[in-house]
Amino acid sequence: MYLHKYTLRTHLKYECGKAAVLQCPECPHRSKLKGNLKKHILNMHNFNNDAASEAVNKAMQAAVRGGLTPPEDVKHFDDLNLTI
């Protein structure tokens, strides 16, 4: 259950049925959202905030180069007729 429409939209757009496309530069961990990857890098690899942001940006660039970017639109979201 999603309390806010935007969290459901984010889930449908980037997570629902999608592969994790952002690779941690330090280990095999992969993430679907860049915020989750940044948390992982900060907590597991003890990077400072600036270094973690730079690592996430590099992971985003690598995903784009590899053609693994998340879709830009959610075609099925409007068909759900959700009321929140």
Phi and psi in degrees as GROMACS dihedral restraints (atoms count N, CA, C in turn):
[ dihedral_restraints ]
;  ai    aj    ak    al  type     phi  dphi    fc
    3     4     5     6     1  -112.1    20    10
    4     5     6     7     1   128.3    20    10
    6     7     8     9     1   -78.6    20    10
    7     8     9    10     1   -26.6    20    10
    9    10    11    12     1  -124.4    20    10
   10    11    12    13     1   140.8    20    10
   12    13    14    15     1   -60.5    20    10
   13    14    15    16     1   -36.5    20    10
   15    16    17    18     1   -67.2    20    10
   16    17    18    19     1   -30.3    20    10
   18    19    20    21     1   -71.6    20    10
   19    20    21    22     1   -35.6    20    10
   21    22    23    24     1   -67.3    20    10
   22    23    24    25     1   -41.2    20    10
   24    25    26    27     1   -61.6    20    10
   25    26    27    28     1   -43.8    20    10
   27    28    29    30     1   -61.7    20    10
   28    29    30    31     1   -44.3    20    10
   30    31    32    33     1   -59.0    20    10
   31    32    33    34     1   -48.7    20    10
   33    34    35    36     1   -66.8    20    10
   34    35    36    37     1   -35.7    20    10
   36    37    38    39     1   -75.7    20    10
   37    38    39    40     1   -40.1    20    10
   39    40    41    42     1  -117.1    20    10
   40    41    42    43     1   -18.5    20    10
   42    43    44    45     1  -116.4    20    10
   43    44    45    46     1   -41.0    20    10
   45    46    47    48     1   -63.4    20    10
   46    47    48    49     1   107.4    20    10
   48    49    50    51     1    72.5    20    10
   49    50    51    52     1    11.4    20    10
   51    52    53    54     1  -101.7    20    10
   52    53    54    55     1   150.9    20    10
   54    55    56    57     1   -80.9    20    10
   55    56    57    58     1   149.4    20    10
   57    58    59    60     1   -71.8    20    10
   58    59    60    61     1   119.9    20    10
   60    61    62    63     1  -106.7    20    10
   61    62    63    64     1   -11.7    20    10
   63    64    65    66     1   -98.4    20    10
   64    65    66    67     1   115.6    20    10
   66    67    68    69     1   -95.5    20    10
   67    68    69    70     1   130.5    20    10
   69    70    71    72     1   -65.7    20    10
   70    71    72    73     1   134.6    20    10
   72    73    74    75     1   -74.6    20    10
   73    74    75    76     1   -10.9    20    10
   75    76    77    78     1  -105.8    20    10
   76    77    78    79     1   -19.1    20    10
   78    79    80    81     1  -154.4    20    10
   79    80    81    82     1   178.5    20    10
   81    82    83    84     1   -75.1    20    10
   82    83    84    85     1    -2.2    20    10
   84    85    86    87     1   -59.7    20    10
   85    86    87    88     1   137.9    20    10
   87    88    89    90     1  -125.6    20    10
   88    89    90    91     1   152.5    20    10
   90    91    92    93     1  -138.7    20    10
   91    92    93    94     1   155.4    20    10
   93    94    95    96     1   -92.2    20    10
   94    95    96    97     1   -26.3    20    10
   96    97    98    99     1  -120.8    20    10
   97    98    99   100     1   139.2    20    10
   99   100   101   102     1   -67.3    20    10
  100   101   102   103     1   -29.8    20    10
  102   103   104   105     1   -64.4    20    10
  103   104   105   106     1   -38.0    20    10
  105   106   107   108     1   -68.8    20    10
  106   107   108   109     1   -37.8    20    10
  108   109   110   111     1   -65.4    20    10
  109   110   111   112     1   -40.7    20    10
  111   112   113   114     1   -63.6    20    10
  112   113   114   115     1   -42.4    20    10
  114   115   116   117     1   -60.4    20    10
  115   116   117   118     1   -43.3    20    10
  117   118   119   120     1   -59.2    20    10
  118   119   120   121     1   -48.5    20    10
  120   121   122   123     1   -63.2    20    10
  121   122   123   124     1   -42.3    20    10
  123   124   125   126     1   -64.4    20    10
  124   125   126   127     1   -43.7    20    10
  126   127   128   129     1   -82.0    20    10
  127   128   129   130     1   -38.8    20    10
  129   130   131   132     1   -92.3    20    10
  130   131   132   133     1   -27.6    20    10
  132   133   134   135     1  -116.3    20    10
  133   134   135   136     1     2.3    20    10
  135   136   137   138     1    54.8    20    10
  136   137   138   139     1    38.1    20    10
  138   139   140   141     1   -76.4    20    10
  139   140   141   142     1   154.1    20    10
  141   142   143   144     1   -79.2    20    10
  142   143   144   145     1   170.8    20    10
  144   145   146   147     1   -59.9    20    10
  145   146   147   148     1   -43.4    20    10
  147   148   149   150     1   -65.7    20    10
  148   149   150   151     1   -42.3    20    10
  150   151   152   153     1   -66.4    20    10
  151   152   153   154     1   -37.4    20    10
  153   154   155   156     1   -65.8    20    10
  154   155   156   157     1   -41.7    20    10
  156   157   158   159     1   -62.5    20    10
  157   158   159   160     1   -41.5    20    10
  159   160   161   162     1   -64.6    20    10
  160   161   162   163     1   -40.6    20    10
  162   163   164   165     1   -64.8    20    10
  163   164   165   166     1   -39.4    20    10
  165   166   167   168     1   -65.9    20    10
  166   167   168   169     1   -41.7    20    10
  168   169   170   171     1   -61.8    20    10
  169   170   171   172     1   -39.9    20    10
  171   172   173   174     1   -65.1    20    10
  172   173   174   175     1   -39.1    20    10
  174   175   176   177     1   -64.7    20    10
  175   176   177   178     1   -39.2    20    10
  177   178   179   180     1   -63.7    20    10
  178   179   180   181     1   -43.5    20    10
  180   181   182   183     1   -63.8    20    10
  181   182   183   184     1   -40.2    20    10
  183   184   185   186     1   -64.9    20    10
  184   185   186   187     1   -38.7    20    10
  186   187   188   189     1   -65.4    20    10
  187   188   189   190     1   -41.0    20    10
  189   190   191   192     1   -65.2    20    10
  190   191   192   193     1   -44.9    20    10
  192   193   194   195     1   -60.9    20    10
  193   194   195   196     1   -34.6    20    10
  195   196   197   198     1   -83.3    20    10
  196   197   198   199     1    -0.1    20    10
  198   199   200   201     1    72.9    20    10
  199   200   201   202     1    24.7    20    10
  201   202   203   204     1  -107.8    20    10
  202   203   204   205     1    28.2    20    10
  204   205   206   207     1   -70.8    20    10
  205   206   207   208     1   145.2    20    10
  207   208   209   210     1   -63.7    20    10
  208   209   210   211     1   155.9    20    10
  210   211   212   213     1   -63.9    20    10
  211   212   213   214     1   151.8    20    10
  213   214   215   216     1   -86.1    20    10
  214   215   216   217     1   -17.9    20    10
  216   217   218   219     1  -136.0    20    10
  217   218   219   220     1   158.5    20    10
  219   220   221   222     1  -115.0    20    10
  220   221   222   223     1    99.8    20    10
  222   223   224   225     1   -71.3    20    10
  223   224   225   226     1   -31.1    20    10
  225   226   227   228     1   -89.8    20    10
  226   227   228   229     1    -5.8    20    10
  228   229   230   231     1   -63.2    20    10
  229   230   231   232     1   -46.8    20    10
  231   232   233   234     1   -68.3    20    10
  232   233   234   235     1   -20.6    20    10
  234   235   236   237     1   -78.5    20    10
  235   236   237   238     1    -7.9    20    10
  237   238   239   240     1   -77.4    20    10
  238   239   240   241     1   -20.9    20    10
  240   241   242   243     1    49.5    20    10
  241   242   243   244     1    56.1    20    10
  243   244   245   246     1   -88.0    20    10
  244   245   246   247     1   144.3    20    10
  246   247   248   249     1  -120.6    20    10
  247   248   249   250     1   128.1    20    10
